[in-house]
Amino acid sequence: MTSLLVRWFVKDNEKVQQPKVRKAYGILASVVGICCNVLLFAAKLVGGLMLNSISVLADAFNNLSDAASSLVSLVGVQLAGRPADEEHPFGHGRYEYIAALVVAFLIIEVGFSCLKNAVTKIFHPEELRFQLVVVILLCLSILVKLWLASFNRKLGKKINSKVMQATAADATGDVLVTGATVLSLVIGRLAGIYIDGYMGAIVSVVVLLAGLRIAKDTLEPLLGEAIDREVYEQVTQKVESYEGIVGSHDLIVHNYGPSHLMATIHAELPNTMEIEAAHELVDRIEREVLRDMNLFLVIHMDPVEVNDLSVAERKRMVAELVRELEPAASIHDFRMINGEEQINLIFDLVLPYSYKADQEAELLDALTERLHKIDARYACVITLENSFIQAENKK
């Protein structure tokens, strides 16, 4: 079903890096979400009134908030698809994040409202009017939400959309919410124990947590999050695939929207390469990265020694010592100034953010001590840095 809808409504659906294709995916997801959630709201509202059930009514208004969320997302997608202008040279892609933040606040507001009603119901319980037709209707809504979760998850993965992935997670939570509602109705029918208020409270908490999770996921790119390791690997492998590039480091990605990315990277080139040839190579890489990856890349050239074997040997030696002292650390921009009485080893040392000032000093002292044991003439000139790459254990 998902593939069929994509083929019908998204032209050139495989070209997901193009803003117009991404916009079409967003419109499709929003329209489908609005239609499904409005129908579910109407059905559950009638069912909740028939059953006199606060948990069913809470679930109904949760679906209404989901429909409103899809509407806000639709507006956000439309605004995010606007081209760059004089005031916004990097486009309007962040409107998608702002729309998702509005959605999160709508969900949180619904959660608080339903929680208030649920607490009232706990202290003043009322008998539920069990209706088999309504229970069947709720079970059907579970199937609809399962499909919606799968639909948004597939589309979100296809175009790397945090908003769609959050919507998929929200739909999965709705499945649990409706399941809890059905459970309360069945228990009330079979055992005569009315736990509708408690189930309504559980529903409300789930809704609140979903809203808070979406808000957190939306704020991260607005605040400036670390580079995803997959993106880091794709860009560095692309840059280092060109003949003449010795290595790369310090990749920084600036997010102006899911399809509006700008990045800077340091590319290492042989110090023997003529400046015009190096400039032409860097220009070509920037053009082809923009064409192939839809990434506006600015490259800083770092000349490195490639012919002096003694420099290469000392770089390898320092890198091994650093790894022994701290496996998560690395070095780059290694240079050496060789003198008779002193040999300066100049490099950048990348450390984890968890390192405190005293730990940094301890590591530098240990590294300097080991190098002095190898050769007393070694003097280190070290610039400390932190990694811009996302932690491996973060999803």
Protein Blocks (a to p, Z undefined) as FASTA:
>chain_A
ZZmmmmmmmghkllmmbmklmmmmmmmmmmmmmmmmmmmmmmmmmmmmmnopaklmmmmm
mmmmmmmmmmmmmmmmmmmmpccdfklmnojmlmmmmmmmmmmmmmmmmmmmmmmmmmmm
mmmccdddddfklmmmmmmmmmmmmmmmmmmmmmmmmnopaklmmmmmmmmmmmmmmmmm
mmmmmmmmmnopafklmmmmmmmmmmmmmmmmmmmmmmmmmnopaddfklmmmmmmmmmm
pghiabdchiacddebjklccddddddddfkbcfklmmmmmmmmmmmmmmmnopacdddd
ddddfkbmklmmmmmmmmmmmmmmomkbccehiacdddfkbccddddddddfklcfklmm
mmmmmmmmmmmmmomkbccdddddddfbdcfkbZZ
